[in-house]
Amino acid sequence: MKSHFMREKLVEQRGQKKMSNWEFMQAAAKQLVSTPENVKERVIDAATTSFIDYQYPSEENLRPKLLYNDTRRGNTVLANLENELVNCQGFWFSVAFITKSGLIVLKDALRELELRGIKGKILTTDYLQFNDPAALRELLWFENLEVKIFTEEQFHTKGYMFWDSEKYTFVVGSSNLTQTALKANKEWNLKVTSLNQGELIYETNHEFELMWSQAQILNEGWIREYEVSYKESKKIERGIKYPE
């Protein structure tokens, strides 16, 4: 394969130029990015780096990796989600909790996708009456978004799927669509990239579509009904007694 030949040439150059491990990996990544390669081979190379040998050259953006927040180094879950959104041709989110602050930090990216005609789906829940009706209403402002509410069971998923013409990227872990989860909290999420025939992506998309088919469409009427139970739950949390 061409990429194996390229790696052999890089290994030879490494010996001649006395490259460090880091310089070798950077040179390999640049060469792979600048050369059209079969996406299947590139994904396999990336998985090899992450699971077999960290020195194995591959494209960094295709590697399975842990996403977490470390503001001191400028590393956030949010930055990774924004990068996937900007480069995708479609997406879905399946998250239990959504806050207005969580939408604010993604609003620019979502608005750009709306202008480009890139469509997405968001699946959330009324579980624990956590989601603020105001945040749900903001979702209705985006013409490119379909939003549904899963009410059948205790819904606690936290997954983000993105795709383009070549591949799928899935982020799954502990981060809800809240600003603290995306920027500050100690959160662990795993990002994996796969072809659309991959079992993990196939199974995940199937499970999402199953839940989607059982969920209720989010609209103003649904929000008004939910708002009643939401306000009652907040009264209970604050210890306010119901009037006789």
N, C-alpha and C positions, 0 to 999 in steps of 0.2 A: 504494500500500500504506500501511497505517496507520502503520507504523514510519517510513516515509519522511516522512510528514506530521509525525510527532513530531519527527524530526530537524530539519525546516525550522523548526518552532516553537522548538526549542532554539537553533538558529543565530540566530534573531531575538532571543531572550532574551539570548544571549551578547553581542550587540552593544549591547543596551540596558543590561545590567548590567556590561559590561566584564569578563567572566569571563576568567580565565587558561585556558590549554589544559587544565591539570589539573582545574580546577573544572568546566570544560565536560564533560570526559570522565566525571567522577564524577556529575554531574547527569544525564547521558545514561544511564549505567549504572543509576542508581537508578530512573529513569523506565521503562526497559526491564524491569527486574526486577519492578516493581510492576504492570505492565500485562500481561495474558495475551496472548501473541503466538504466532503460528505458529512451531513449533520450527525448521522448515526455514529460515525467514527469519532467525531469531535466530542459527542456526549460520552462515549465509552472512555476516551482519553481523560476527560474531566473526572469521571467516576474513579478511574484508576488513581489519579492524584489524591482524591479525597479518601479513598478506602484502602488503597494498596501501598502507595509510595508517595509521600508528600513532595518529593523531589521530581516526580514525573511531570514533564512539561505539558501544559494544557491551557485552555482558555479559562481564565478565572471566573468569568460571569456564568459559565456553564457548570462549575463545580458544585456538588452538594456542600452546603456549608451551614454553620450555626449563625443565626441572626440574633443579635442582642443589643441592648442599649449601653453605650459607653460614651457619654457626652464629652469626657475629657479627651478622647481621641476622635471625636466627631463621628462616631459610629452609632447609628440608630436603626431600629426596625423601619421607621418611617422613610428614611432615605432609600432603603432597599425597595420598599413598596412603590415609592414615587418613580424610581428607575424602571421598574417593571411596567408600571402604568404608561409611562411616556413611550415605551418601545413596543407595547402590545397591540394586537388587532382585535382583542376581545378579552373579557375578564368576568369573573364572578367572585363575590365575597360571601362567606357563610360565617356569621359572627353573632354571638349571643347578645353582646352589649354594644350599643352605639351612643356616643355623647355628641353634643354640639361642638365641643372642643376637638373631638376626634375628626369631625367633618371639616372643621375650619382648616386644619393642617393639611388636608387632602383636597380642599376645595379647588385650588388652582389647577391641580393635575386633572381632577374630574371635569372641570370646565373646559380645559384644553381638549380632552377627549370628546366632549360634547360638540365642540366646534369642528372637530375632525370627523364626526359621525361614527366614532368608535362606541359600540354598545356594551353594556354590562348588566349584570344581575346582582342584587344584594338580597340575601336571605337572612332574616333576623327573627326575633321572637318577642312574645309578651311575658316570658318567664321572669318571675319575681317582680313584675311591673318595674323593671329597672329603667328601661329606655324612656327618655323624656319625649313626650309627644311633640315638643318643639323640634327636636332632632329628626324625628320621623317626618315631620312636615317639610323640613329642608330637603329631604331626599326626593320629595315630589317635584321640586323645582327643576331637576335635571331631566331633560327630555330623552336623553339616551339611556336612562336607567329604568329597569324593571325592578320593583321591590315587592317582596312577599313576606308574610309573617307566618312562622311555623308555630302552631298552638297545640299540637297533638300530644307532645311529651315534654319532659324536661330537656330543653335544647341548650347545649353548652358548647357548640362547635366554635372553632377559631381557625378558619382556613381561607387562603387567598389564592385563586387560580388565574393565571395569565397565559395567553397563547398568541402565536403569530403563525405564519405560513409553514414554519419548519418544526416548531417544538412547543411544548407546554412547560411552564414553570409553576410549581406549587409551593406555597409557604404555609406551614402548619405548625401550631405550637400553642403558646399561652396568651398571645396578644389579641385582645379585643380591639374594636375600632374606637378607642379612646385615646386622648392625647397623652396621658401618662403611660399607657401601655405601649404606645408607638415611639415615645421619646425619652422616658425617664425611668420607668419601673424596671426591676430586674426580671426580664422576660427571656425565655428561650424559645426560638422558633427554628425549624429546619427548612431550608430551601433546597428543592430538588428539581432538576430539569430532565425531561423525558420526551421521547417521541410520542405521538398520539396513540401508537399501538402498544405502548408499555402497559403492563398489568396494573401498576400503581395508579397511573393517570386514568386508565379505563375504569377501574373500580371506584376511584374517587368521584369522577364525573357521573358515574351511574348512581352512586349514593346521593350526590347532590341533586340530580334530576328527580330521583324518587322523593326526596323531601320537598323539592320545589313543587312537584305535582300535588302534594298533600297540603300545601300552604295556602293561605288566603292572600288575595291581592291587597296591597296597601293603597288606600285612597282616603280622602278626607272623611268619608262616612265612618270607616273603620277607626280612624284616629279619634274621632269625637266619642265613639263608644268606649274606646280604650282609656280615654282621658278621665272618665268617671272612676274606673277602678284604680287608675294611676294615682289620682288625688286622694282616694280613700286609703290606699296603701301608705302614702306619705303621712297622712294624719295619724295612722297607727304607729308608724316609726317615731313620730314626734310625741307620742303619748297624748294626743288630743282625743277627748271623749266625744262620741257622737251625741248630738242633742236628742233629748227624749222626744 
